[in-house]
Amino acid sequence: MAASTKTFDAVVAEVQLADPSFKAEWQRLAPAREFAATLLRYRAEHELSQRALAKKLGVSQPRVVKLESGEHNPEVDTIINAVRRLGIEFVLDVSPTSRKPSLVTARAQKRGTFDHDEVSVVVAASG
């Protein structure tokens, strides 16, 4: 009999149900994970090393490692710099959970909306 395999999202959902502090931290870092994925996609599509991406961004290679880890939310200036230098788009919409986000597309909302401490956050990116 084959062992059942769970998707990454299913495993994360199970852990979130069992550990509220994990859920809060996972939600808090959603923008970091999306920004990391955006940089990784850009780097893969342009066949760049971390060093080459760092040069394009005007930062050190260890800084790219940190940004690509998704373990630290980037500062707004960091996002602006990446958008300007790479020609990518990155959206972060924050609104009260009592109000549906209205400044981003429905597609972005469906893909990346989550609630965190009575705030709804939508994160979307394109390269």
TIFI-874137 format. One line per field, with one value per residue: residue number from 1; x negated, y negated, z negated of N, C-alpha, C, CB in turn; residue in three letters. Coordinates in steps of 0.1 Angstrom, whole numbers, always signed. Atoms other than C-alpha are relative to their C-alpha. Glycine has a CB too. Layout:
<pts>
pos	(NUM; ...)
n.u	(X; ...)
n.v	(Y; ...)
n.w	(Z; ...)
ca.u	(X; ...)
ca.v	(Y; ...)
ca.w	(Z; ...)
c.u	(X; ...)
c.v	(Y; ...)
c.w	(Z; ...)
cb.u	(X; ...)
cb.v	(Y; ...)
cb.w	(Z; ...)
code	(ALA; ...)
</pts>
This chain:
<pts>
pos	(1; 2; 3; 4; 5; 6; 7; 8; 9; 10; 11; 12; 13; 14; 15; 16; 17; 18; 19; 20; 21; 22; 23; 24; 25; 26; 27; 28; 29; 30; 31; 32; 33; 34; 35; 36; 37; 38; 39; 40; 41; 42; 43; 44; 45; 46; 47; 48; 49; 50; 51; 52; 53; 54; 55; 56; 57; 58; 59; 60; 61; 62; 63; 64; 65; 66; 67; 68; 69; 70; 71; 72; 73; 74; 75; 76; 77; 78; 79; 80; 81; 82; 83; 84; 85; 86; 87; 88; 89; 90; 91; 92; 93; 94; 95; 96; 97; 98; 99; 100; 101; 102; 103; 104; 105; 106; 107; 108; 109; 110; 111; 112; 113; 114; 115; 116; 117; 118; 119; 120; 121; 122; 123; 124; 125; 126; 127)
n.u	(-8; +8; -2; -7; +9; -7; +6; +6; -11; -8; +9; +0; -13; +0; +8; -6; -11; +6; +9; -4; +12; +5; -9; +3; +13; -1; -7; +8; +11; -5; +6; +14; +0; -4; +11; +10; -4; +1; +14; +4; -5; +8; +13; -1; -4; +11; +12; +10; +5; -3; +10; -4; -12; +5; +6; -11; -7; +9; +1; +9; -5; -7; -13; -9; -3; -9; -13; -5; -4; -14; -1; +1; -8; +9; -5; -6; +10; +5; -9; +0; +13; -1; -10; +7; +12; -3; -11; -10; -11; -3; -11; -3; -12; -4; -13; -7; -7; -14; -3; +6; +9; -6; +10; +7; -9; -6; +10; +10; -7; -2; +13; +9; -6; -1; -3; +11; -3; -11; +4; +0; +12; +1; +14; +1; +12; +2; +13)
n.v	(+12; +12; +9; +13; +12; +12; +12; +9; +8; -8; -2; +13; +1; -8; +6; +12; -4; -5; +9; +13; +9; -3; +7; +15; +3; -3; +11; +13; +0; -2; +9; -4; -12; +4; +7; -10; -7; +9; +1; -13; -1; +9; -6; -12; +4; +7; -9; +7; -5; +10; +11; +8; +7; +10; +12; +7; +6; +9; -5; -11; -14; -5; +7; -7; -13; +3; +3; -12; -10; +2; -1; +13; +9; +10; +14; +6; +5; -12; -4; +11; -2; -11; +3; +10; -6; -13; +2; -9; +6; -7; +7; -3; +8; -3; +6; -7; -13; +3; +6; -8; +8; +5; +6; -11; -8; -12; -11; +2; -3; -15; -7; +3; +8; -7; +9; +0; +10; +8; +7; -8; +3; -6; +1; -5; +5; -5; +4)
n.w	(+0; -1; +10; -5; +0; +3; -6; +10; +6; +9; +12; +7; +6; +12; +11; +4; +9; +13; +7; -3; -1; -13; -10; +0; -6; -14; -6; +1; -10; -13; -10; -2; -9; -14; -5; -3; -12; -11; -3; -6; -13; -8; -2; -9; -14; -6; +1; +8; +13; +11; -2; -11; +4; +10; -8; -6; +11; +7; +14; +2; -2; +12; +2; -9; +7; +11; -7; -6; +10; +4; +15; +5; -9; -6; +2; -12; -9; -7; -10; -10; -7; -9; -11; -9; -6; -7; -9; +5; +7; +13; +7; +14; +3; +14; +4; +11; -4; -2; -13; -11; -8; -12; -8; -7; -8; +6; -2; +10; +13; +1; +0; +12; +11; +13; +11; +11; +10; -4; -12; -12; -8; -14; -6; -13; -7; -14; -5)
ca.u	(+0; -14; -19; +4; -14; -3; -8; -29; +2; +20; -10; -11; +26; +23; -5; +14; +44; +22; +0; +16; -19; -31; -1; -7; -43; -35; -10; -33; -60; -37; -50; -86; -78; -61; -90; -115; -96; -95; -133; -138; -116; -134; -167; -157; -140; -171; -196; -214; -235; -228; -260; -247; -213; -231; -250; -218; -202; -232; -234; -257; -253; -246; -218; -202; -205; -186; -159; -155; -151; -116; -124; -125; -99; -117; -116; -96; -128; -141; -110; -111; -148; -140; -110; -131; -162; -145; -114; -91; -58; -51; -19; -12; +24; +33; +68; +90; +105; +139; +135; +128; +97; +106; +73; +60; +75; +98; +71; +45; +70; +78; +41; +26; +51; +47; +58; +33; +42; +75; +58; +63; +31; +29; -5; -10; -39; -47; -79)
ca.v	(+0; -34; -59; -90; -122; -155; -188; -215; -236; -207; -201; -239; -239; -210; -227; -259; -242; -226; -256; -291; -308; -290; -303; -339; -338; -321; -348; -376; -364; -359; -391; -379; -345; -362; -386; -357; -338; -368; -372; -335; -335; -365; -349; -316; -333; -354; -326; -347; -336; -352; -372; -385; -394; -412; -433; -442; -451; -470; -448; -421; -384; -376; -402; -383; -350; -367; -381; -348; -329; -344; -345; -383; -408; -432; -470; -491; -507; -472; -464; -498; -492; -458; -470; -499; -478; -446; -460; -438; -445; -438; -447; -447; -458; -460; -467; -460; -425; -442; -456; -437; -449; -471; -483; -450; -427; -398; -374; -388; -385; -349; -340; -357; -371; -362; -377; -387; -405; -419; -431; -416; -414; -408; -401; -397; -400; -397; -398)
ca.w	(+0; +10; -17; -15; -6; -19; -1; -18; -23; -40; -64; -72; -79; -103; -122; -123; -139; -165; -173; -173; -178; -146; -127; -138; -128; -95; -87; -98; -74; -44; -27; -32; -16; +14; +18; +16; +42; +64; +62; +68; +98; +112; +107; +123; +153; +159; +151; +124; +95; +61; +67; +100; +85; +56; +82; +100; +66; +54; +22; +9; +18; -19; -18; +12; -8; -37; -13; +5; -28; -34; -72; -75; -62; -38; -45; -21; -8; +1; +20; +38; +47; +62; +82; +96; +104; +116; +133; +112; +96; +59; +41; +4; -5; -42; -55; -85; -84; -87; -52; -20; -2; +27; +41; +55; +81; +72; +86; +62; +33; +41; +44; +13; -12; -49; -82; -109; -141; -129; -96; -62; -41; -3; +12; +49; +73; +110; +129)
c.u	(-9; +3; +7; -10; +9; -7; -6; +11; +8; -8; +0; +13; +2; -8; +7; +12; -5; -8; +4; -12; -7; +8; -2; -13; +0; +7; -8; -10; +5; -6; -15; -1; +3; -12; -12; +3; -1; -15; -5; +4; -8; -13; -1; +3; -12; -14; -11; -4; +5; -10; +4; +12; -4; -5; +11; +8; -8; -2; -11; +7; +6; +14; +11; +4; +11; +14; +7; +4; +15; +2; +0; +8; -9; +5; +5; -11; -7; +9; -1; -13; +1; +9; -7; -11; +3; +12; +12; +11; +2; +10; +2; +12; +4; +12; +6; +7; +15; +4; -7; -10; +5; -10; -8; +10; +5; -10; -11; +6; +1; -13; -7; +6; -1; +3; -10; +3; +10; -3; +0; -12; +1; -14; +1; -12; +1; -13; +1)
c.v	(-12; -10; -13; -11; -12; -12; -9; -8; +8; +2; -13; -2; +8; -6; -12; +3; +5; -10; -15; -10; +2; -7; -15; -3; +3; -11; -13; +0; +3; -10; +4; +12; -4; -8; +9; +7; -8; -1; +13; +3; -8; +6; +12; -4; -7; +7; -8; +7; -10; -12; -10; -8; -11; -12; -8; -8; -11; +4; +11; +13; +5; -7; +7; +13; -3; -3; +12; +11; -1; +0; -14; -9; -11; -14; -5; -5; +11; +4; -11; +1; +11; -2; -9; +7; +12; -2; +9; -8; +8; -8; +6; -9; +5; -8; +7; +12; -3; -6; +8; -9; -4; -5; +10; +8; +12; +12; +0; +4; +15; +7; -2; -8; +9; -11; +2; -11; -10; -9; +10; -4; +7; -2; +6; -6; +5; -5; -3)
c.w	(+0; -12; +5; -1; -2; +7; -11; -7; -11; -13; -8; -7; -12; -11; -5; -10; -13; -8; +5; +2; +14; +10; +0; +6; +15; +8; +0; +11; +14; +10; +3; +9; +14; +6; +4; +12; +12; +5; +6; +14; +10; +3; +9; +14; +7; -1; -7; -12; -11; +1; +11; -4; -10; +7; +6; -11; -7; -15; +0; +3; -13; -2; +9; -7; -11; +6; +6; -11; -4; -15; -6; +9; +5; -4; +13; +9; +8; +11; +12; +9; +10; +11; +10; +8; +9; +10; -3; -6; -13; -7; -14; -4; -14; -3; -12; +5; +2; +13; +10; +7; +13; +10; +9; +8; -8; +1; -11; -14; -2; -3; -14; -11; -13; -11; -11; -9; +4; +13; +11; +9; +13; +5; +14; +7; +15; +5; +14)
cb.u	(+10; +3; -14; +13; -8; +1; +11; -10; +9; +3; -14; -3; +11; -5; -14; +6; +8; -9; -14; +9; -10; -1; +15; +0; -11; +8; +14; -6; -9; +16; +0; -6; +9; +13; -5; -2; +15; +5; -8; +5; +15; -1; -6; +11; +12; -2; -5; +6; -15; -2; -14; +2; +10; -10; -10; +10; +6; +5; +13; -7; -11; -9; -1; -7; -13; -5; -2; -10; -8; +8; -11; -14; +12; -1; -12; +9; -11; -2; +14; +0; -11; +5; +12; -6; -10; +3; -4; -6; +13; -13; +13; -12; +11; -12; +10; +9; -2; +4; -5; +11; -13; +10; -9; -9; -7; +13; -6; -6; +13; +6; -9; -11; +14; -14; +14; -14; -13; +4; -14; +13; -13; +11; -11; +13; -13; +11; -10)
cb.v	(+0; -7; -4; -2; -1; -3; -8; -9; -5; +14; +4; -11; +4; +14; -3; -8; +12; +12; +3; -6; +3; +15; +3; -5; +9; +14; -2; -1; +11; -1; -14; +4; +11; -8; -11; +9; +5; -14; -4; +12; -4; -14; +3; +9; -9; -14; +5; -14; +2; +7; +6; +8; +10; +7; +6; +10; +10; -14; +5; +0; +9; -3; -15; +3; +5; -12; -11; +6; -2; +10; +8; -6; -6; +1; -8; -12; -7; +11; +0; -14; +2; +13; -7; -11; +3; +11; +1; +11; -1; +1; +2; -2; +3; -4; +0; -10; +11; -10; -15; +6; +8; -10; -8; +8; +5; +4; -1; -14; -8; +5; -5; -6; -4; +7; +3; -1; -6; -9; -7; -1; +3; -6; +7; -4; +5; -5; +11)
cb.w	(-12; +13; -7; -9; +13; -15; +8; +8; +11; +6; +4; +10; +10; +4; +6; +12; +7; +3; +4; -11; -11; +3; -4; -15; -7; +2; -7; -14; -4; +0; -5; -14; -5; -1; -10; -12; -2; -3; -12; -10; +1; -6; -14; -6; -1; -6; +13; -4; +0; -14; +3; +13; -6; -9; +11; +7; -9; +1; -5; -14; +5; -12; +4; +14; -7; -8; +11; +9; -13; +6; -5; -2; -7; +15; -5; -4; -8; -10; -6; -6; -10; -8; -6; -8; -10; -9; +14; -10; +8; -8; +9; -9; +10; -10; +12; -7; -10; -11; +0; +10; +2; -3; -8; -9; +13; +6; +14; -1; -1; +13; +11; +5; +3; -3; -6; +6; -4; -11; -2; +9; -8; +9; -9; +8; -7; +10; -2)
code	(MET; ALA; ALA; SER; THR; LYS; THR; PHE; ASP; ALA; VAL; VAL; ALA; GLU; VAL; GLN; LEU; ALA; ASP; PRO; SER; PHE; LYS; ALA; GLU; TRP; GLN; ARG; LEU; ALA; PRO; ALA; ARG; GLU; PHE; ALA; ALA; THR; LEU; LEU; ARG; TYR; ARG; ALA; GLU; HIS; GLU; LEU; SER; GLN; ARG; ALA; LEU; ALA; LYS; LYS; LEU; GLY; VAL; SER; GLN; PRO; ARG; VAL; VAL; LYS; LEU; GLU; SER; GLY; GLU; HIS; ASN; PRO; GLU; VAL; ASP; THR; ILE; ILE; ASN; ALA; VAL; ARG; ARG; LEU; GLY; ILE; GLU; PHE; VAL; LEU; ASP; VAL; SER; PRO; THR; SER; ARG; LYS; PRO; SER; LEU; VAL; THR; ALA; ARG; ALA; GLN; LYS; ARG; GLY; THR; PHE; ASP; HIS; ASP; GLU; VAL; SER; VAL; VAL; VAL; ALA; ALA; SER; GLY)
</pts>
